[in-house]
């Protein structure tokens, strides 16, 4: 890795998580030069289906802390 890249990475790692996520998304999307519109449409439909289920009260959303706790517990149980 050259020094310019290393310098950019050091600066980026000091940014808030939200900014780092935005940078990561932009960089990742710049690598994907072709869009599969069937996949994009399917994802949009899936996201909308999930949003509709939440809005209708058909699913219960859990706080991230609770989800993380469950994941850690399940990870320990399988190791």
mmCIF file as gemmi writes it, N, C-alpha and C atoms, coordinates in Angstrom:
data_model
loop_
_atom_site.group_PDB
_atom_site.id
_atom_site.type_symbol
_atom_site.label_atom_id
_atom_site.label_alt_id
_atom_site.label_comp_id
_atom_site.label_asym_id
_atom_site.label_entity_id
_atom_site.label_seq_id
_atom_site.pdbx_PDB_ins_code
_atom_site.Cartn_x
_atom_site.Cartn_y
_atom_site.Cartn_z
_atom_site.occupancy
_atom_site.B_iso_or_equiv
_atom_site.pdbx_formal_charge
_atom_site.auth_seq_id
_atom_site.auth_asym_id
_atom_site.pdbx_PDB_model_num
ATOM 1 N N . UNK Axp A 1 ? 0.856 -1.168 0 1 0 ? 1 A 1
ATOM 2 C CA . UNK Axp A 1 ? 0 0 0 1 0 ? 1 A 1
ATOM 3 C C . UNK Axp A 1 ? 0.906 1.237 0 1 0 ? 1 A 1
ATOM 4 N N . UNK Axp A 2 ? 0.611 2.181 -0.875 1 0 ? 2 A 1
ATOM 5 C CA . UNK Axp A 2 ? 1.474 3.36 -0.92 1 0 ? 2 A 1
ATOM 6 C C . UNK Axp A 2 ? 1.13 4.353 0.191 1 0 ? 2 A 1
ATOM 7 N N . UNK Axp A 3 ? 1.98 5.322 0.392 1 0 ? 3 A 1
ATOM 8 C CA . UNK Axp A 3 ? 1.828 6.244 1.528 1 0 ? 3 A 1
ATOM 9 C C . UNK Axp A 3 ? 0.588 7.12 1.415 1 0 ? 3 A 1
ATOM 10 N N . UNK Axp A 4 ? 0.186 7.461 0.201 1 0 ? 4 A 1
ATOM 11 C CA . UNK Axp A 4 ? -1.023 8.278 0.035 1 0 ? 4 A 1
ATOM 12 C C . UNK Axp A 4 ? -2.252 7.498 0.508 1 0 ? 4 A 1
ATOM 13 N N . UNK Axp A 5 ? -2.324 6.239 0.136 1 0 ? 5 A 1
ATOM 14 C CA . UNK Axp A 5 ? -3.441 5.399 0.559 1 0 ? 5 A 1
ATOM 15 C C . UNK Axp A 5 ? -3.428 5.223 2.071 1 0 ? 5 A 1
ATOM 16 N N . UNK Axp A 6 ? -2.268 4.961 2.613 1 0 ? 6 A 1
ATOM 17 C CA . UNK Axp A 6 ? -2.143 4.79 4.066 1 0 ? 6 A 1
ATOM 18 C C . UNK Axp A 6 ? -2.576 6.057 4.8 1 0 ? 6 A 1
ATOM 19 N N . UNK Axp A 7 ? -2.197 7.211 4.286 1 0 ? 7 A 1
ATOM 20 C CA . UNK Axp A 7 ? -2.575 8.488 4.895 1 0 ? 7 A 1
ATOM 21 C C . UNK Axp A 7 ? -4.089 8.679 4.873 1 0 ? 7 A 1
ATOM 22 N N . UNK Axp A 8 ? -4.709 8.34 3.755 1 0 ? 8 A 1
ATOM 23 C CA . UNK Axp A 8 ? -6.168 8.459 3.644 1 0 ? 8 A 1
ATOM 24 C C . UNK Axp A 8 ? -6.845 7.521 4.639 1 0 ? 8 A 1
ATOM 25 N N . UNK Axp A 9 ? -6.339 6.307 4.747 1 0 ? 9 A 1
ATOM 26 C CA . UNK Axp A 9 ? -6.926 5.34 5.685 1 0 ? 9 A 1
ATOM 27 C C . UNK Axp A 9 ? -6.801 5.809 7.133 1 0 ? 9 A 1
ATOM 28 N N . UNK Axp A 10 ? -5.65 6.356 7.491 1 0 ? 10 A 1
ATOM 29 C CA . UNK Axp A 10 ? -5.456 6.858 8.854 1 0 ? 10 A 1
ATOM 30 C C . UNK Axp A 10 ? -6.468 7.966 9.146 1 0 ? 10 A 1
ATOM 31 N N . UNK Axp A 11 ? -6.634 8.887 8.187 1 0 ? 11 A 1
ATOM 32 C CA . UNK Axp A 11 ? -7.592 9.987 8.371 1 0 ? 11 A 1
ATOM 33 C C . UNK Axp A 11 ? -9.023 9.439 8.476 1 0 ? 11 A 1
ATOM 34 N N . UNK Axp A 12 ? -9.365 8.5 7.603 1 0 ? 12 A 1
ATOM 35 C CA . UNK Axp A 12 ? -10.72 7.953 7.598 1 0 ? 12 A 1
ATOM 36 C C . UNK Axp A 12 ? -11.031 7.232 8.898 1 0 ? 12 A 1
ATOM 37 N N . UNK Axp A 13 ? -10.072 6.506 9.434 1 0 ? 13 A 1
ATOM 38 C CA . UNK Axp A 13 ? -10.306 5.748 10.66 1 0 ? 13 A 1
ATOM 39 C C . UNK Axp A 13 ? -10.55 6.651 11.868 1 0 ? 13 A 1
ATOM 40 N N . UNK Axp A 14 ? -10.212 7.911 11.765 1 0 ? 14 A 1
ATOM 41 C CA . UNK Axp A 14 ? -10.444 8.853 12.861 1 0 ? 14 A 1
ATOM 42 C C . UNK Axp A 14 ? -11.824 9.502 12.769 1 0 ? 14 A 1
ATOM 43 N N . UNK Axp A 15 ? -12.55 9.213 11.702 1 0 ? 15 A 1
ATOM 44 C CA . UNK Axp A 15 ? -13.874 9.803 11.495 1 0 ? 15 A 1
ATOM 45 C C . UNK Axp A 15 ? -14.932 9.015 12.253 1 0 ? 15 A 1
ATOM 46 N N . UNK Axp A 16 ? -16.074 9.65 12.49 1 0 ? 16 A 1
ATOM 47 C CA . UNK Axp A 16 ? -17.189 8.94 13.122 1 0 ? 16 A 1
ATOM 48 C C . UNK Axp A 16 ? -17.641 7.766 12.255 1 0 ? 16 A 1
ATOM 49 N N . UNK Axp A 17 ? -18.242 6.777 12.881 1 0 ? 17 A 1
ATOM 50 C CA . UNK Axp A 17 ? -18.672 5.564 12.186 1 0 ? 17 A 1
ATOM 51 C C . UNK Axp A 17 ? -19.587 5.872 11.003 1 0 ? 17 A 1
ATOM 52 N N . UNK Axp A 18 ? -20.473 6.823 11.166 1 0 ? 18 A 1
ATOM 53 C CA . UNK Axp A 18 ? -21.42 7.153 10.093 1 0 ? 18 A 1
ATOM 54 C C . UNK Axp A 18 ? -20.67 7.662 8.86 1 0 ? 18 A 1
ATOM 55 N N . UNK Axp A 19 ? -19.658 8.486 9.063 1 0 ? 19 A 1
ATOM 56 C CA . UNK Axp A 19 ? -18.867 8.987 7.941 1 0 ? 19 A 1
ATOM 57 C C . UNK Axp A 19 ? -18.055 7.869 7.292 1 0 ? 19 A 1
ATOM 58 N N . UNK Axp A 20 ? -17.487 6.986 8.118 1 0 ? 20 A 1
ATOM 59 C CA . UNK Axp A 20 ? -16.727 5.854 7.576 1 0 ? 20 A 1
ATOM 60 C C . UNK Axp A 20 ? -17.632 4.944 6.754 1 0 ? 20 A 1
ATOM 61 N N . UNK Axp A 21 ? -18.855 4.738 7.226 1 0 ? 21 A 1
ATOM 62 C CA . UNK Axp A 21 ? -19.804 3.901 6.486 1 0 ? 21 A 1
ATOM 63 C C . UNK Axp A 21 ? -20.149 4.53 5.142 1 0 ? 21 A 1
ATOM 64 N N . UNK Axp A 22 ? -20.325 5.835 5.131 1 0 ? 22 A 1
ATOM 65 C CA . UNK Axp A 22 ? -20.632 6.526 3.875 1 0 ? 22 A 1
ATOM 66 C C . UNK Axp A 22 ? -19.473 6.404 2.891 1 0 ? 22 A 1
ATOM 67 N N . UNK Axp A 23 ? -18.258 6.55 3.391 1 0 ? 23 A 1
ATOM 68 C CA . UNK Axp A 23 ? -17.074 6.405 2.544 1 0 ? 23 A 1
ATOM 69 C C . UNK Axp A 23 ? -16.985 4.98 2.003 1 0 ? 23 A 1
ATOM 70 N N . UNK Axp A 24 ? -17.189 4.005 2.875 1 0 ? 24 A 1
ATOM 71 C CA . UNK Axp A 24 ? -17.121 2.597 2.461 1 0 ? 24 A 1
ATOM 72 C C . UNK Axp A 24 ? -18.161 2.298 1.389 1 0 ? 24 A 1
ATOM 73 N N . UNK Axp A 25 ? -19.36 2.819 1.568 1 0 ? 25 A 1
ATOM 74 C CA . UNK Axp A 25 ? -20.426 2.578 0.591 1 0 ? 25 A 1
ATOM 75 C C . UNK Axp A 25 ? -20.055 3.18 -0.755 1 0 ? 25 A 1
ATOM 76 N N . UNK Axp A 26 ? -19.548 4.402 -0.741 1 0 ? 26 A 1
ATOM 77 C CA . UNK Axp A 26 ? -19.161 5.056 -2.007 1 0 ? 26 A 1
ATOM 78 C C . UNK Axp A 26 ? -18.039 4.308 -2.697 1 0 ? 26 A 1
ATOM 79 N N . UNK Axp A 27 ? -17.045 3.882 -1.934 1 0 ? 27 A 1
ATOM 80 C CA . UNK Axp A 27 ? -15.926 3.146 -2.532 1 0 ? 27 A 1
ATOM 81 C C . UNK Axp A 27 ? -16.396 1.804 -3.088 1 0 ? 27 A 1
ATOM 82 N N . UNK Axp A 28 ? -17.21 1.095 -2.32 1 0 ? 28 A 1
ATOM 83 C CA . UNK Axp A 28 ? -17.711 -0.202 -2.771 1 0 ? 28 A 1
ATOM 84 C C . UNK Axp A 28 ? -18.555 -0.052 -4.026 1 0 ? 28 A 1
ATOM 85 N N . UNK Axp A 29 ? -19.428 0.931 -4.041 1 0 ? 29 A 1
ATOM 86 C CA . UNK Axp A 29 ? -20.293 1.101 -5.209 1 0 ? 29 A 1
ATOM 87 C C . UNK Axp A 29 ? -19.486 1.528 -6.435 1 0 ? 29 A 1
ATOM 88 N N . UNK Axp A 30 ? -18.335 2.176 -6.232 1 0 ? 30 A 1
ATOM 89 C CA . UNK Axp A 30 ? -17.511 2.569 -7.381 1 0 ? 30 A 1
ATOM 90 C C . UNK Axp A 30 ? -16.857 1.36 -8.042 1 0 ? 30 A 1
ATOM 91 N N . UNK Axp A 31 ? -16.768 0.238 -7.335 1 0 ? 31 A 1
ATOM 92 C CA . UNK Axp A 31 ? -16.169 -0.973 -7.892 1 0 ? 31 A 1
ATOM 93 C C . UNK Axp A 31 ? -17.159 -1.76 -8.742 1 0 ? 31 A 1
ATOM 94 N N . UNK Axp A 32 ? -18.424 -1.568 -8.49 1 0 ? 32 A 1
ATOM 95 C CA . UNK Axp A 32 ? -19.467 -2.285 -9.207 1 0 ? 32 A 1
ATOM 96 C C . UNK Axp A 32 ? -19.936 -1.423 -10.365 1 0 ? 32 A 1
ATOM 97 N N . UNK Axp A 33 ? -19.371 -1.652 -11.541 1 0 ? 33 A 1
ATOM 98 C CA . UNK Axp A 33 ? -19.654 -0.779 -12.68 1 0 ? 33 A 1
ATOM 99 C C . UNK Axp A 33 ? -20.919 -1.156 -13.428 1 0 ? 33 A 1
ATOM 100 N N . UNK Axp A 34 ? -21.389 -2.38 -13.265 1 0 ? 34 A 1
ATOM 101 C CA . UNK Axp A 34 ? -22.607 -2.808 -13.938 1 0 ? 34 A 1
ATOM 102 C C . UNK Axp A 34 ? -23.713 -3.044 -12.918 1 0 ? 34 A 1
ATOM 103 N N . UNK Axp A 35 ? -24.89 -2.559 -13.244 1 0 ? 35 A 1
ATOM 104 C CA . UNK Axp A 35 ? -26.028 -2.725 -12.35 1 0 ? 35 A 1
ATOM 105 C C . UNK Axp A 35 ? -26.951 -3.797 -12.913 1 0 ? 35 A 1
ATOM 106 N N . UNK Axp A 36 ? -27.279 -4.754 -12.079 1 0 ? 36 A 1
ATOM 107 C CA . UNK Axp A 36 ? -28.259 -5.772 -12.449 1 0 ? 36 A 1
ATOM 108 C C . UNK Axp A 36 ? -29.616 -5.248 -11.983 1 0 ? 36 A 1
ATOM 109 N N . UNK Axp A 37 ? -30.372 -4.684 -12.9 1 0 ? 37 A 1
ATOM 110 C CA . UNK Axp A 37 ? -31.619 -4.017 -12.541 1 0 ? 37 A 1
ATOM 111 C C . UNK Axp A 37 ? -32.652 -4.981 -11.974 1 0 ? 37 A 1
ATOM 112 N N . UNK Axp A 38 ? -32.629 -6.232 -12.394 1 0 ? 38 A 1
ATOM 113 C CA . UNK Axp A 38 ? -33.552 -7.206 -11.815 1 0 ? 38 A 1
ATOM 114 C C . UNK Axp A 38 ? -33.27 -7.388 -10.329 1 0 ? 38 A 1
ATOM 115 N N . UNK Axp A 39 ? -31.987 -7.434 -9.976 1 0 ? 39 A 1
ATOM 116 C CA . UNK Axp A 39 ? -31.602 -7.565 -8.569 1 0 ? 39 A 1
ATOM 117 C C . UNK Axp A 39 ? -31.977 -6.306 -7.797 1 0 ? 39 A 1
ATOM 118 N N . UNK Axp A 40 ? -31.693 -5.14 -8.379 1 0 ? 40 A 1
ATOM 119 C CA . UNK Axp A 40 ? -32.04 -3.878 -7.71 1 0 ? 40 A 1
ATOM 120 C C . UNK Axp A 40 ? -33.535 -3.787 -7.436 1 0 ? 40 A 1
ATOM 121 N N . UNK Axp A 41 ? -34.327 -4.134 -8.418 1 0 ? 41 A 1
ATOM 122 C CA . UNK Axp A 41 ? -35.792 -4.084 -8.258 1 0 ? 41 A 1
ATOM 123 C C . UNK Axp A 41 ? -36.243 -5.085 -7.197 1 0 ? 41 A 1
ATOM 124 N N . UNK Axp A 42 ? -35.668 -6.281 -7.221 1 0 ? 42 A 1
ATOM 125 C CA . UNK Axp A 42 ? -36.033 -7.293 -6.226 1 0 ? 42 A 1
ATOM 126 C C . UNK Axp A 42 ? -35.695 -6.813 -4.823 1 0 ? 42 A 1
ATOM 127 N N . UNK Axp A 43 ? -34.528 -6.179 -4.642 1 0 ? 43 A 1
ATOM 128 C CA . UNK Axp A 43 ? -34.158 -5.661 -3.321 1 0 ? 43 A 1
ATOM 129 C C . UNK Axp A 43 ? -35.095 -4.548 -2.887 1 0 ? 43 A 1
ATOM 130 N N . UNK Axp A 44 ? -35.434 -3.659 -3.793 1 0 ? 44 A 1
ATOM 131 C CA . UNK Axp A 44 ? -36.357 -2.578 -3.453 1 0 ? 44 A 1
ATOM 132 C C . UNK Axp A 44 ? -37.712 -3.136 -3.023 1 0 ? 44 A 1
ATOM 133 N N . UNK Axp A 45 ? -38.178 -4.164 -3.724 1 0 ? 45 A 1
ATOM 134 C CA . UNK Axp A 45 ? -39.451 -4.782 -3.364 1 0 ? 45 A 1
ATOM 135 C C . UNK Axp A 45 ? -39.364 -5.455 -1.992 1 0 ? 45 A 1
ATOM 136 N N . UNK Axp A 46 ? -38.246 -6.122 -1.726 1 0 ? 46 A 1
ATOM 137 C CA . UNK Axp A 46 ? -38.062 -6.789 -0.435 1 0 ? 46 A 1
ATOM 138 C C . UNK Axp A 46 ? -38.014 -5.774 0.704 1 0 ? 46 A 1
ATOM 139 N N . UNK Axp A 47 ? -37.29 -4.699 0.501 1 0 ? 47 A 1
ATOM 140 C CA . UNK Axp A 47 ? -37.214 -3.651 1.525 1 0 ? 47 A 1
ATOM 141 C C . UNK Axp A 47 ? -38.602 -3.076 1.772 1 0 ? 47 A 1
ATOM 142 N N . UNK Axp A 48 ? -39.339 -2.797 0.716 1 0 ? 48 A 1
ATOM 143 C CA . UNK Axp A 48 ? -40.685 -2.242 0.882 1 0 ? 48 A 1
ATOM 144 C C . UNK Axp A 48 ? -41.592 -3.219 1.599 1 0 ? 48 A 1
ATOM 145 N N . UNK Axp A 49 ? -41.469 -4.521 1.294 1 0 ? 49 A 1
ATOM 146 C CA . UNK Axp A 49 ? -42.275 -5.538 1.973 1 0 ? 49 A 1
ATOM 147 C C . UNK Axp A 49 ? -41.985 -5.533 3.473 1 0 ? 49 A 1
ATOM 148 N N . UNK Axp A 50 ? -40.712 -5.433 3.82 1 0 ? 50 A 1
ATOM 149 C CA . UNK Axp A 50 ? -40.328 -5.411 5.237 1 0 ? 50 A 1
ATOM 150 C C . UNK Axp A 50 ? -40.847 -4.156 5.934 1 0 ? 50 A 1
ATOM 151 N N . UNK Axp A 51 ? -40.726 -3.016 5.283 1 0 ? 51 A 1
ATOM 152 C CA . UNK Axp A 51 ? -41.227 -1.764 5.851 1 0 ? 51 A 1
ATOM 153 C C . UNK Axp A 51 ? -42.729 -1.865 6.07 1 0 ? 51 A 1
ATOM 154 N N . UNK Axp A 52 ? -43.435 -2.397 5.088 1 0 ? 52 A 1
ATOM 155 C CA . UNK Axp A 52 ? -44.895 -2.549 5.214 1 0 ? 52 A 1
ATOM 156 C C . UNK Axp A 52 ? -45.268 -3.449 6.385 1 0 ? 52 A 1
ATOM 157 N N . UNK Axp A 53 ? -44.531 -4.548 6.574 1 0 ? 53 A 1
ATOM 158 C CA . UNK Axp A 53 ? -44.801 -5.451 7.702 1 0 ? 53 A 1
ATOM 159 C C . UNK Axp A 53 ? -44.617 -4.742 9.038 1 0 ? 53 A 1
ATOM 160 N N . UNK Axp A 54 ? -43.564 -3.939 9.135 1 0 ? 54 A 1
ATOM 161 C CA . UNK Axp A 54 ? -43.321 -3.189 10.37 1 0 ? 54 A 1
ATOM 162 C C . UNK Axp A 54 ? -44.44 -2.186 10.593 1 0 ? 54 A 1
ATOM 163 N N . UNK Axp A 55 ? -44.808 -1.457 9.557 1 0 ? 55 A 1
ATOM 164 C CA . UNK Axp A 55 ? -45.847 -0.434 9.696 1 0 ? 55 A 1
ATOM 165 C C . UNK Axp A 55 ? -47.208 -1.035 10.045 1 0 ? 55 A 1
ATOM 166 N N . UNK Axp A 56 ? -47.468 -2.251 9.571 1 0 ? 56 A 1
ATOM 167 C CA . UNK Axp A 56 ? -48.735 -2.918 9.907 1 0 ? 56 A 1
ATOM 168 C C . UNK Axp A 56 ? -48.684 -3.596 11.273 1 0 ? 56 A 1
ATOM 169 N N . UNK Axp A 57 ? -47.525 -3.57 11.913 1 0 ? 57 A 1
ATOM 170 C CA . UNK Axp A 57 ? -47.384 -4.191 13.224 1 0 ? 57 A 1
ATOM 171 C C . UNK Axp A 57 ? -47.285 -5.702 13.173 1 0 ? 57 A 1
ATOM 172 N N . UNK Axp A 58 ? -46.925 -6.248 12.024 1 0 ? 58 A 1
ATOM 173 C CA . UNK Axp A 58 ? -46.835 -7.699 11.863 1 0 ? 58 A 1
ATOM 174 C C . UNK Axp A 58 ? -45.528 -8.271 12.397 1 0 ? 58 A 1
ATOM 175 N N . UNK Axp A 59 ? -44.541 -7.434 12.583 1 0 ? 59 A 1
ATOM 176 C CA . UNK Axp A 59 ? -43.263 -7.871 13.128 1 0 ? 59 A 1
ATOM 177 C C . UNK Axp A 59 ? -42.876 -6.954 14.278 1 0 ? 59 A 1
ATOM 178 N N . UNK Axp A 60 ? -42.08 -7.495 15.18 1 0 ? 60 A 1
ATOM 179 C CA . UNK Axp A 60 ? -41.621 -6.712 16.319 1 0 ? 60 A 1
ATOM 180 C C . UNK Axp A 60 ? -40.143 -6.398 16.109 1 0 ? 60 A 1
ATOM 181 N N . UNK Axp A 61 ? -39.815 -5.14 16.169 1 0 ? 61 A 1
ATOM 182 C CA . UNK Axp A 61 ? -38.424 -4.733 16.032 1 0 ? 61 A 1
ATOM 183 C C . UNK Axp A 61 ? -37.762 -4.769 17.406 1 0 ? 61 A 1
ATOM 184 N N . UNK Axp A 62 ? -36.52 -5.221 17.429 1 0 ? 62 A 1
ATOM 185 C CA . UNK Axp A 62 ? -35.776 -5.309 18.68 1 0 ? 62 A 1
ATOM 186 C C . UNK Axp A 62 ? -34.692 -4.243 18.703 1 0 ? 62 A 1
ATOM 187 N N . UNK Axp A 63 ? -34.388 -3.723 19.884 1 0 ? 63 A 1
ATOM 188 C CA . UNK Axp A 63 ? -33.282 -2.778 19.994 1 0 ? 63 A 1
ATOM 189 C C . UNK Axp A 63 ? -31.968 -3.479 19.635 1 0 ? 63 A 1
ATOM 190 N N . UNK Axp A 64 ? -31.048 -2.753 19.03 1 0 ? 64 A 1
ATOM 191 C CA . UNK Axp A 64 ? -29.77 -3.316 18.604 1 0 ? 64 A 1
ATOM 192 C C . UNK Axp A 64 ? -29.043 -3.992 19.764 1 0 ? 64 A 1
ATOM 193 N N . UNK Axp A 65 ? -29.1 -3.406 20.933 1 0 ? 65 A 1
ATOM 194 C CA . UNK Axp A 65 ? -28.413 -3.982 22.079 1 0 ? 65 A 1
ATOM 195 C C . UNK Axp A 65 ? -28.918 -5.401 22.369 1 0 ? 65 A 1
ATOM 196 N N . UNK Axp A 66 ? -30.215 -5.607 22.243 1 0 ? 66 A 1
ATOM 197 C CA . UNK Axp A 66 ? -30.798 -6.921 22.492 1 0 ? 66 A 1
ATOM 198 C C . UNK Axp A 66 ? -30.378 -7.907 21.402 1 0 ? 66 A 1
ATOM 199 N N . UNK Axp A 67 ? -30.367 -7.457 20.166 1 0 ? 67 A 1
ATOM 200 C CA . UNK Axp A 67 ? -29.933 -8.32 19.058 1 0 ? 67 A 1
ATOM 201 C C . UNK Axp A 67 ? -28.477 -8.719 19.251 1 0 ? 67 A 1
ATOM 202 N N . UNK Axp A 68 ? -27.633 -7.756 19.585 1 0 ? 68 A 1
ATOM 203 C CA . UNK Axp A 68 ? -26.217 -8.026 19.791 1 0 ? 68 A 1
ATOM 204 C C . UNK Axp A 68 ? -26.003 -9.018 20.933 1 0 ? 68 A 1
ATOM 205 N N . UNK Axp A 69 ? -26.758 -8.842 22.001 1 0 ? 69 A 1
ATOM 206 C CA . UNK Axp A 69 ? -26.666 -9.761 23.139 1 0 ? 69 A 1
ATOM 207 C C . UNK Axp A 69 ? -27.03 -11.191 22.717 1 0 ? 69 A 1
ATOM 208 N N . UNK Axp A 70 ? -28.087 -11.34 21.934 1 0 ? 70 A 1
ATOM 209 C CA . UNK Axp A 70 ? -28.486 -12.665 21.448 1 0 ? 70 A 1
ATOM 210 C C . UNK Axp A 70 ? -27.412 -13.268 20.548 1 0 ? 70 A 1
ATOM 211 N N . UNK Axp A 71 ? -26.849 -12.452 19.659 1 0 ? 71 A 1
ATOM 212 C CA . UNK Axp A 71 ? -25.805 -12.946 18.765 1 0 ? 71 A 1
ATOM 213 C C . UNK Axp A 71 ? -24.593 -13.43 19.546 1 0 ? 71 A 1
ATOM 214 N N . UNK Axp A 72 ? -24.201 -12.668 20.544 1 0 ? 72 A 1
ATOM 215 C CA . UNK Axp A 72 ? -23.055 -13.073 21.362 1 0 ? 72 A 1
ATOM 216 C C . UNK Axp A 72 ? -23.344 -14.364 22.115 1 0 ? 72 A 1
ATOM 217 N N . UNK Axp A 73 ? -24.556 -14.462 22.647 1 0 ? 73 A 1
ATOM 218 C CA . UNK Axp A 73 ? -24.938 -15.669 23.381 1 0 ? 73 A 1
ATOM 219 C C . UNK Axp A 73 ? -24.936 -16.878 22.457 1 0 ? 73 A 1
ATOM 220 N N . UNK Axp A 74 ? -25.508 -16.735 21.259 1 0 ? 74 A 1
ATOM 221 C CA . UNK Axp A 74 ? -25.544 -17.838 20.291 1 0 ? 74 A 1
ATOM 222 C C . UNK Axp A 74 ? -24.15 -18.188 19.802 1 0 ? 74 A 1
ATOM 223 N N . UNK Axp A 75 ? -23.299 -17.206 19.67 1 0 ? 75 A 1
ATOM 224 C CA . UNK Axp A 75 ? -21.931 -17.452 19.211 1 0 ? 75 A 1
ATOM 225 C C . UNK Axp A 75 ? -21.171 -18.264 20.246 1 0 ? 75 A 1
ATOM 226 N N . UNK Axp A 76 ? -21.335 -17.931 21.503 1 0 ? 76 A 1
ATOM 227 C CA . UNK Axp A 76 ? -20.671 -18.673 22.574 1 0 ? 76 A 1
ATOM 228 C C . UNK Axp A 76 ? -21.187 -20.104 22.648 1 0 ? 76 A 1
ATOM 229 N N . UNK Axp A 77 ? -22.478 -20.294 22.391 1 0 ? 77 A 1
ATOM 230 C CA . UNK Axp A 77 ? -23.087 -21.623 22.468 1 0 ? 77 A 1
ATOM 231 C C . UNK Axp A 77 ? -22.597 -22.534 21.348 1 0 ? 77 A 1
ATOM 232 N N . UNK Axp A 78 ? -22.236 -21.96 20.212 1 0 ? 78 A 1
ATOM 233 C CA . UNK Axp A 78 ? -21.814 -22.787 19.075 1 0 ? 78 A 1
ATOM 234 C C . UNK Axp A 78 ? -20.313 -23.002 19.035 1 0 ? 78 A 1
ATOM 235 N N . UNK Axp A 79 ? -19.57 -22.307 19.872 1 0 ? 79 A 1
ATOM 236 C CA . UNK Axp A 79 ? -18.104 -22.453 19.865 1 0 ? 79 A 1
ATOM 237 C C . UNK Axp A 79 ? -17.645 -23.515 20.796 1 0 ? 79 A 1
